[in-house]
Amino acid sequence: MHILITGGAGFIGSHTADALLAQGHRVRVLDCLQPTVHPMGLPSYLSPDIEFIRGDVRSKADWVLALDGVDAVYHFAAYQDYLTDFSTFYHVNAVGTALLYEILAEQGDRRRVTKVIVATSQAVMGEGLYHCPSCSWEGVPDIRDESRLKQKYWEHPCPLCGHNLDWQASSESIANPCNPYALSKDAQEKAALRLGRREDIDTTVLRYSIVQGPRQSFFNAYSGAMRIFSLCLYCGRSPLIFEDGLQIRDFVNIHDVVDANLLVLEHPEAKGRILNVGGGRAYTVNTFYETMQNITGKRIAPEKSSHYRYGDTRHIFSDITALQSLGWQPGRGIEESILAYWQHLHESQAQEDILAYADAHMKKLNVIREAKG
């Protein structure tokens, strides 16, 4: 097949491109090389066998050029950050997706594309599903009240009895986006599935948990714990762990994600569905950092000073049984992800300035706040 990958110069896109090339497919990449992700330009890890087009998914002309002669599309291009330019999230993530289906609809009988796979995020589920062990209330709470966060009340209280809620694995039926990025990805999911159904375009939406592995951008502030903890250990600095470090997170290895991407390309039961792609095992942030110290052989006590990022979920964990029923399993643990990323860091031109830039950037945006209670 001749396959287009938008955002294909990035982390997930480039690994997927390598796997598709290995299977004998032709791969074309459309990527704008966003400076906050690719400040050095075209990454050296991108295979020379890939046809590269520099372009923007907000441009209809770029889409038309990139779609010429392709049979399938992996739509990975996305905008993610903590910035307050809310409209950019929608322009890139939602409008860019609508534009894809608009062009495919206009092609009519000339259309060659038979499959579209759209990447979204666990963030769409927001705080996810919770259960009250005291009164059995079950539901999806909204973003945590900041007045409680300022007093170091990290857990969600039951809306009926006030008891602390227990997190539950969240299925694809959960959607409660709580930040600009998640709101735009929720809109993207709906646009892809409903326009795909309307125009009879086989579409699958994959909701990724926290994907980890080499090629994650060192510069993207949204890249999460792996990037921040690794850079701190690399630079001999103490990392800041938000809240109490007992937040539950769901990490999935990049190669497991690529396996899922390949599976749904031609699996008939993936058509018209949202499928969670998670690691299948819950970790606290504290456990993740402890494991990272063990793997890297470097030990630096973290800083825990009751800082929090307003808008972060307390706990989130994806139910992956739907994708497992299609024959997929997450087979790689966080140890493998950490080791590969650590090796990637040592092979790169990482500098301490990257970490200082990210810290200053987050404080400037007032994303990181401190509890006073």
Backbone torsions as a table, in degrees:
resi	resn	phi	psi	omega
1	MET	NA	155.4	173.8
2	HIS	-102.4	116.5	-167.5
3	ILE	-122.1	133.3	175.4
4	LEU	-99.1	133.4	173.8
5	ILE	-120.2	113.6	173.5
6	THR	-82.7	144.3	-173.7
7	GLY	68.2	23.7	-172.3
8	GLY	-74.1	-7.9	174.8
9	ALA	-85.1	-8.2	-176.4
10	GLY	-85.1	-169.0	-173.2
11	PHE	-60.6	-64.4	-176.6
12	ILE	-71.5	-39.4	-177.6
13	GLY	-63.0	-42.4	-177.1
14	SER	-69.9	-37.9	177.1
15	HIS	-66.5	-38.8	177.9
16	THR	-66.0	-39.5	178.3
17	ALA	-60.4	-44.3	179.0
18	ASP	-59.0	-42.9	-177.9
19	ALA	-67.9	-38.8	178.9
20	LEU	-67.2	-40.3	176.5
21	LEU	-61.7	-41.1	-179.8
22	ALA	-62.8	-26.5	178.2
23	GLN	-87.1	-1.0	177.0
24	GLY	95.7	6.8	179.0
25	HIS	-80.6	156.5	169.1
26	ARG	-89.3	137.8	-175.4
27	VAL	-125.9	130.9	172.0
28	ARG	-118.6	139.7	179.9
29	VAL	-116.7	133.6	170.4
30	LEU	-114.0	118.9	-176.5
31	ASP	-151.2	139.5	180.0
32	CYS	-90.5	-3.8	-178.4
33	LEU	52.1	56.2	-179.8
34	GLN	-52.7	126.7	-173.3
35	PRO	-58.3	-32.9	-179.8
36	THR	-70.0	-16.8	177.9
37	VAL	-105.6	-38.8	-176.2
38	HIS	-123.8	64.9	-177.7
39	PRO	-65.9	-18.2	-179.6
40	MET	-96.1	4.8	-179.0
41	GLY	87.3	-151.6	-176.6
42	LEU	-61.2	122.8	-177.0
43	PRO	-69.5	145.1	-176.0
44	SER	-71.4	-19.7	-178.3
45	TYR	-76.1	-10.0	-177.6
46	LEU	-71.0	127.9	-176.1
47	SER	-62.0	138.4	175.8
48	PRO	-67.2	-12.7	177.9
49	ASP	-79.7	-5.8	179.6
50	ILE	-87.9	137.1	171.7
51	GLU	-85.3	117.1	-173.8
52	PHE	-104.9	131.3	173.5
53	ILE	-122.3	123.0	174.8
54	ARG	-85.4	117.6	-177.9
55	GLY	-167.2	175.7	-171.6
56	ASP	-121.4	133.6	-179.0
57	VAL	-71.0	-4.2	173.3
58	ARG	-87.3	-4.7	-178.4
59	SER	-104.0	120.8	179.3
60	LYS	-64.6	-37.4	179.7
61	ALA	-63.2	-39.7	179.0
62	ASP	-66.4	-40.1	177.3
63	TRP	-61.7	-47.0	-177.9
64	VAL	-59.6	-43.7	178.4
65	LEU	-63.0	-44.6	-175.7
66	ALA	-70.3	-30.8	-176.5
67	LEU	-82.0	-9.9	-175.7
68	ASP	-60.0	114.8	174.1
69	GLY	81.3	7.9	-178.0
70	VAL	-94.7	155.1	-176.9
71	ASP	-103.8	-22.9	-177.5
72	ALA	-150.9	156.2	-177.3
73	VAL	-131.2	128.2	164.0
74	TYR	-101.2	113.9	-176.8
75	HIS	-99.8	93.8	-177.5
76	PHE	-106.0	-16.5	-176.8
77	ALA	-57.5	131.7	-176.5
78	ALA	-155.7	158.5	173.6
79	TYR	-113.8	123.4	179.2
80	GLN	-142.1	130.8	180.0
81	ASP	-170.3	179.2	174.5
82	TYR	-101.7	10.3	-177.5
83	LEU	-69.0	164.3	-177.3
84	THR	-101.6	16.1	176.0
85	ASP	-82.3	72.8	-172.1
86	PHE	-53.9	-38.2	-175.9
87	SER	-65.8	-29.7	179.9
88	THR	-64.2	-37.9	177.7
89	PHE	-57.0	-45.9	-178.6
90	TYR	-70.5	-40.5	-178.1
91	HIS	-60.8	-46.9	-176.9
92	VAL	-75.8	-52.2	-168.6
93	ASN	-81.1	-42.1	-175.8
94	ALA	-95.8	-51.8	-178.1
95	VAL	-66.5	-39.2	177.4
96	GLY	-58.3	-36.8	178.4
97	THR	-71.7	-43.1	177.4
98	ALA	-59.6	-35.9	179.5
99	LEU	-64.1	-39.6	176.8
100	LEU	-56.9	-49.9	-177.5
101	TYR	-70.2	-31.2	176.8
102	GLU	-60.9	-45.0	-179.4
103	ILE	-68.1	-42.2	179.7
104	LEU	-63.5	-37.3	177.8
105	ALA	-66.1	-41.0	-179.1
106	GLU	-67.6	-26.3	180.0
107	GLN	-70.1	-26.1	176.3
108	GLY	53.6	-127.8	-177.5
109	ASP	-67.4	-17.4	178.8
110	ARG	-79.3	-7.2	-173.6
111	ARG	-69.1	128.5	176.0
112	ARG	-98.3	-24.8	-175.0
113	VAL	-64.3	124.1	179.8
114	THR	-111.8	-8.3	-177.6
115	LYS	-150.4	135.4	173.6
116	VAL	-127.1	127.8	176.8
117	ILE	-117.2	121.1	-175.2
118	VAL	-110.8	130.0	179.8
119	ALA	-92.9	123.5	171.1
120	THR	-123.6	-156.9	-167.4
121	SER	-139.9	151.0	171.4
122	GLN	-56.1	-22.7	-179.5
123	ALA	-58.4	-24.0	178.8
124	VAL	-59.0	-30.1	-177.3
125	MET	-78.9	-6.8	179.2
126	GLY	60.5	-127.9	-179.1
127	GLU	-77.2	-9.8	177.7
128	GLY	75.8	-170.7	-174.5
129	LEU	-88.0	137.7	178.4
130	TYR	-131.3	159.6	179.3
131	HIS	-135.5	140.0	177.7
132	CYS	-94.2	118.9	-179.9
133	PRO	-72.6	-11.2	-178.3
134	SER	-92.4	-49.1	-175.6
135	CYS	-116.7	2.8	176.8
136	SER	70.6	13.1	173.4
137	TRP	-59.0	141.6	176.5
138	GLU	-137.4	135.1	-179.6
139	GLY	177.7	-169.2	-176.1
140	VAL	-117.7	102.8	-178.5
141	PRO	-72.5	157.7	176.1
142	ASP	-82.6	-179.0	178.0
143	ILE	-52.2	144.3	-176.0
144	ARG	-67.7	144.3	-179.9
145	ASP	-67.7	125.9	-175.8
146	GLU	-68.9	-25.8	178.2
147	SER	-63.6	-30.8	175.7
148	ARG	-77.0	-39.5	179.2
149	LEU	-60.5	-38.6	-179.9
150	LYS	-63.6	-20.6	178.2
151	GLN	-102.5	13.6	177.3
152	LYS	67.2	26.4	170.6
153	TYR	-90.0	98.7	-171.7
154	TRP	-86.3	-31.8	-172.8
155	GLU	-81.3	159.2	175.0
156	HIS	-78.2	130.4	173.3
157	PRO	-86.2	148.0	175.8
158	CYS	-65.2	131.9	-179.9
159	PRO	-68.3	-14.9	-179.0
160	LEU	-97.5	-46.7	-173.3
161	CYS	-118.9	-8.2	177.7
162	GLY	83.4	-4.2	177.5
163	HIS	-67.6	149.8	176.5
164	ASN	-62.6	136.0	-179.5
165	LEU	-84.7	153.1	173.9
166	ASP	-101.1	136.1	178.0
167	TRP	-72.8	153.9	177.3
168	GLN	-129.6	156.9	172.5
169	ALA	-65.2	134.2	-174.9
170	SER	-103.4	128.9	179.1
171	SER	-86.4	176.8	-179.6
172	GLU	-65.9	-14.1	-179.9
173	SER	-74.4	-14.5	-178.1
174	ILE	-84.0	127.5	173.1
175	ALA	-146.7	112.2	-179.9
176	ASN	-148.8	62.5	-174.2
177	PRO	-61.8	136.6	-173.6
178	CYS	-122.5	-0.8	178.2
179	ASN	-137.6	167.8	-174.6
180	PRO	-57.8	-40.2	179.0
181	TYR	-62.3	-49.0	-178.2
182	ALA	-64.6	-39.0	177.9
183	LEU	-60.1	-42.2	-179.5
184	SER	-70.3	-34.5	178.5
185	LYS	-72.0	-32.7	174.5
186	ASP	-63.1	-43.9	177.3
187	ALA	-63.9	-36.7	178.8
188	GLN	-63.9	-44.5	178.8
189	GLU	-56.8	-48.7	-176.8
190	LYS	-64.5	-40.9	179.6
191	ALA	-63.2	-45.1	-176.9
192	ALA	-64.1	-50.0	-175.7
193	LEU	-69.0	-42.1	-174.7
194	ARG	-78.2	-38.7	176.1
195	LEU	-71.4	-34.7	176.3
196	GLY	-62.0	-43.0	179.1
197	ARG	-66.7	-43.5	-178.2
198	ARG	-61.6	-38.9	-175.6
199	GLU	-100.1	8.2	-179.3
200	ASP	55.6	48.8	175.8
201	ILE	-111.5	115.3	-179.0
202	ASP	-58.1	115.3	-174.6
203	THR	-129.6	138.2	172.5
204	THR	-129.4	135.6	176.2
205	VAL	-107.6	127.9	177.6
206	LEU	-110.0	122.2	178.3
207	ARG	-98.4	102.8	-177.9
208	TYR	-80.3	141.8	166.1
209	SER	-79.3	-154.2	-177.9
210	ILE	-80.2	105.2	-175.4
211	VAL	-84.5	135.3	-175.5
212	GLN	-132.6	148.6	176.6
213	GLY	152.1	179.5	-179.7
214	PRO	-65.4	155.2	-178.4
215	ARG	85.5	-1.8	170.1
216	GLN	-61.4	135.0	-176.9
217	SER	-63.9	133.6	175.1
218	PHE	-74.7	-14.8	-172.2
219	PHE	-99.2	-18.3	-175.3
220	ASN	-80.9	113.5	-177.4
221	ALA	-61.9	-18.4	-177.5
222	TYR	-83.8	-2.9	-172.1
223	SER	-70.6	-17.2	167.6
224	GLY	91.9	-162.0	-168.9
225	ALA	-61.4	-39.4	-177.9
226	MET	-57.6	-48.0	-177.9
227	ARG	-66.6	-48.7	-175.5
228	ILE	-65.7	-47.9	-178.4
229	PHE	-64.8	-42.4	-179.3
230	SER	-63.1	-45.9	-179.4
231	LEU	-63.7	-38.5	178.5
232	CYS	-63.1	-47.4	179.5
233	LEU	-63.5	-40.4	179.7
234	TYR	-61.4	-39.7	-176.3
235	CYS	-92.1	0.2	179.3
236	GLY	71.8	31.0	-179.3
237	ARG	-110.9	154.1	177.7
238	SER	-81.7	123.5	-179.8
239	PRO	-77.6	152.8	176.8
240	LEU	-93.6	119.8	175.3
241	ILE	-100.3	122.7	-176.3
242	PHE	-74.5	153.5	179.1
243	GLU	54.5	-130.8	-179.5
244	ASP	-107.0	4.6	179.4
245	GLY	77.1	4.2	-178.3
246	LEU	-96.9	10.8	176.5
247	GLN	-64.0	138.6	177.1
248	ILE	-86.8	132.3	177.8
249	ARG	-130.5	161.0	-171.6
250	ASP	-126.6	100.3	-175.5
251	PHE	-101.5	138.2	178.9
252	VAL	-133.1	137.3	-177.3
253	ASN	-72.0	143.4	-177.9
254	ILE	-57.5	-36.2	-177.4
255	HIS	-74.5	-28.1	171.4
256	ASP	-67.7	-37.6	177.3
257	VAL	-64.2	-42.9	178.3
258	VAL	-62.4	-40.2	176.9
259	ASP	-58.5	-41.2	178.4
260	ALA	-65.9	-41.8	179.4
261	ASN	-58.8	-43.1	-179.0
262	LEU	-69.9	-38.4	-177.2
263	LEU	-60.0	-45.1	-173.0
264	VAL	-79.0	-9.3	-179.1
265	LEU	-57.4	-39.8	-175.9
266	GLU	-129.1	7.2	-179.4
267	HIS	-77.6	120.5	-174.7
268	PRO	-63.7	-27.7	-177.1
269	GLU	-82.7	-0.5	176.8
270	ALA	-87.8	-11.7	-174.9
271	LYS	-61.4	131.4	173.2
272	GLY	70.5	21.7	-173.9
273	ARG	-124.0	153.8	164.7
274	ILE	-96.0	133.7	-180.0
275	LEU	-131.4	126.6	175.1
276	ASN	-73.0	140.3	176.1
277	VAL	-125.5	95.5	-177.6
278	GLY	-126.4	179.2	-175.0
279	GLY	-84.9	-17.0	177.8
280	GLY	80.2	3.5	179.6
281	ARG	-144.8	133.4	-177.5
282	ALA	-89.5	138.2	176.2
283	TYR	-129.2	145.9	167.1
284	THR	-83.1	160.0	177.1
285	VAL	-62.4	-38.4	177.8
286	ASN	-59.7	-44.7	179.4
287	THR	-63.5	-39.5	179.8
288	PHE	-62.2	-44.4	-179.7
289	TYR	-67.4	-38.2	177.6
290	GLU	-61.9	-42.9	178.6
291	THR	-63.8	-39.1	179.5
292	MET	-63.7	-40.0	177.6
293	GLN	-63.6	-39.9	179.4
294	ASN	-64.6	-42.3	-177.5
295	ILE	-69.8	-41.6	-175.4
296	THR	-83.5	-18.7	-177.8
297	GLY	76.0	11.4	178.3
298	LYS	-115.0	131.2	-177.9
299	ARG	-122.9	119.7	176.5
300	ILE	-137.3	123.7	-178.3
301	ALA	-62.0	132.5	179.5
302	PRO	-75.5	158.5	174.4
303	GLU	-91.2	126.8	176.8
304	LYS	-126.1	97.8	-174.4
305	SER	-125.4	29.3	175.1
306	SER	66.0	23.6	172.2
307	HIS	-76.8	153.2	175.9
308	TYR	-145.3	159.8	174.2
309	ARG	-106.4	116.5	-177.9
310	TYR	-64.4	127.3	-178.7
311	GLY	105.2	-14.0	176.2
312	ASP	-65.8	146.4	173.2
313	THR	-77.1	149.3	176.9
314	ARG	-73.9	-55.0	177.3
315	HIS	-136.2	146.5	172.7
316	ILE	-154.7	133.0	-177.7
317	PHE	-152.2	130.0	-174.3
318	SER	-93.0	138.0	170.4
319	ASP	-80.6	118.8	-174.5
320	ILE	-109.1	16.4	-175.5
321	THR	-64.1	-30.5	-178.8
322	ALA	-64.4	-45.5	179.6
323	LEU	-71.3	-35.1	177.0
324	GLN	-60.7	-32.8	-179.2
325	SER	-67.7	-16.0	176.7
326	LEU	-91.0	-1.4	176.2
327	GLY	107.4	9.7	-179.0
328	TRP	-100.2	144.5	174.8
329	GLN	-140.0	139.2	171.8
330	PRO	-77.8	113.9	-172.6
331	GLY	-107.2	1.2	-174.6
332	ARG	-123.8	134.2	-176.2
333	GLY	-90.6	-179.5	-179.2
334	ILE	-68.3	-24.5	-180.0
335	GLU	-61.4	-43.7	179.1
336	GLU	-66.0	-39.0	179.3
337	SER	-65.2	-44.7	-178.3
338	ILE	-63.5	-46.4	-178.5
339	LEU	-61.0	-43.9	-179.1
340	ALA	-65.6	-40.3	-179.8
341	TYR	-68.4	-39.2	179.5
342	TRP	-62.2	-42.7	177.2
343	GLN	-64.8	-40.2	178.0
344	HIS	-62.1	-40.3	179.2
345	LEU	-61.8	-41.8	-179.0
346	HIS	-71.2	-23.6	179.5
347	GLU	-87.8	-7.3	-175.6
348	SER	-100.7	175.0	-179.3
349	GLN	-96.4	46.9	-178.2
350	ALA	-67.9	143.3	179.4
351	GLN	-133.6	153.9	-179.3
352	GLU	-60.7	-25.9	179.5
353	ASP	-59.0	-29.4	-179.9
354	ILE	-60.7	-47.0	-178.3
355	LEU	-66.1	-44.0	179.3
356	ALA	-61.7	-39.3	178.5
357	TYR	-62.7	-45.0	-177.8
358	ALA	-64.4	-43.0	179.6
359	ASP	-61.1	-48.4	-178.4
360	ALA	-63.2	-37.0	-179.6
361	HIS	-63.2	-46.3	-178.4
362	MET	-66.2	-41.0	-179.3
363	LYS	-67.5	-36.6	178.9
364	LYS	-62.5	-36.0	-179.2
365	LEU	-81.0	-5.2	-177.6
366	ASN	61.0	34.0	177.3
367	VAL	-81.4	-40.2	180.0
368	ILE	-88.2	125.9	-178.6
369	ARG	-131.3	163.3	-174.7
370	GLU	-120.2	132.7	175.7
371	ALA	-76.1	146.4	-176.9
372	LYS	-112.1	-8.1	-173.6
373	GLY	-71.2	NA	NA
